[in-house]
Amino acid sequence: MLTDQEKIDLVNALDFVVIEPHTQSIYVHNDEKTNGVLAKVLHTISVDEYIESFKKGSLIDIFPAAMQEAGAEGFKDGQFVIMPKKFYVDQCYAMSKEIERLTNLNNLHNIKPNTYQGLIH
């Protein structure tokens, strides 16, 4: 049985033909290579059912397979990725630091909540 990372590597090896961020769709060719990857990645649906559900002309949307079946947690820099816990911890730390900075800025300029009076000068 393949690990999630191995499944994601297989999906990332496909040629992404069309990427539609607004619909969260990433299309690949409906060919033997894609069918082989789907056969290794899918575990809750058959390859034929998947293709029937997610085909658009001669293309297949690979996004659901990558996210729901292969264990990807996002799409970054043109590839599906698994984000390590450190990524989320770093994001929380950065957000915490930004909140602290903005709070200090408010206090420094004596800005009251929900007012812009202190910023208009």
N, C-alpha and C positions, 0 to 999 in steps of 0.2 A: 504494500500500500504506500502511496506517495505522501510525502509531507505537504503541508500547505505551500511552503516555499517552492517545492519542486513543481507543484501544480501551477503556481503563478509563473514560474520560469517557462513552463510549456506555453502558457497563454501569451506571455510577453514575446515569445519567439515567433508568433504569428505576425503577419503584415497587417497593421491597422490601416485600412483603406480610407475610412471616413470617421472623424471624431466629431460628435455633436454634443458639446458641453451643455447646451440648454435642455436637451432631452436625456442627458446621461446615457448616450448610446455610442458605442464604439463598434464599428462594423469591420468584419473580415470577410474574405472570399469564402464561398461555400464550396470547398474543395476537399480532397482526401486528407491533406495535412490538418485542416481544421476539424474534420470528422474524427481523425485520430486523436487529436488533443481533447476534443469533447468526450470521446470514449474513455479517456484516462481521468478526466476531471469530474464529470457528472456522476452523481451517486443517488440522486432522488428522482431523476427523470431520464428517459432513454434519449439517445442522440436524435432519433427521428422526431420524437415529441418536441425536443428542444428546438430543432431546426424549424419545425412547423410553427412553433410559437413565436420565434424571434427572427424569422427571415423577412427581408425587405428586398424584393427582386432577387438578384443573384448574390446578395450579401446576407450575413448573419450578425446580429448584435451579440457580441461576446461579453458585454458588460455584466449581464446577470450571472453568467457562468462564472466569471472571475470573482465577483463579489459574493455570491450566495453559495457557490459550490467549491471554489478553489480557496476561499478564505482571505481574499484580498480585502484590505481595509480602506483603500483609496487609490487614486490615479494621480501620480506625480511625475513630472518631467517625462511624460510620454510612456510611462510604464505603470502597471499595477504594482502595488506595494503592500507589505505588511508593516504597519508602524509599530516600532518597539515601544514599550511603556515609557522609556526615557524620552521619547518624542513628546508624549502627552505631558509628562512631568515638566519638561522644558517649556512647553507652551503655557502651562499653568504658572510656572515661575515668572516667565516674561510678562504675563498678564498681571500678576500680582505686583511686579515692579512698576508697571505702567500705572496701575491704580494708585500705588504709593506716590509716584511722581506727580500725578494729577492732583491728588489730595494735598500734597505739600505746596503745589502751585496755587491751589485755592486758598490755603491758609496764608501763604505769603502775601497774596493780594487782597486778603479779607473778602473773598467772594462768597456770597451767601448762596445756598443751594437754589437751583432753578432760576437764577437771575444772570443776566449778562452785563449788568451795570458796571461791574469791576473790570470788564474786558474792553469797554468802549471808552477809549481815551486816545 
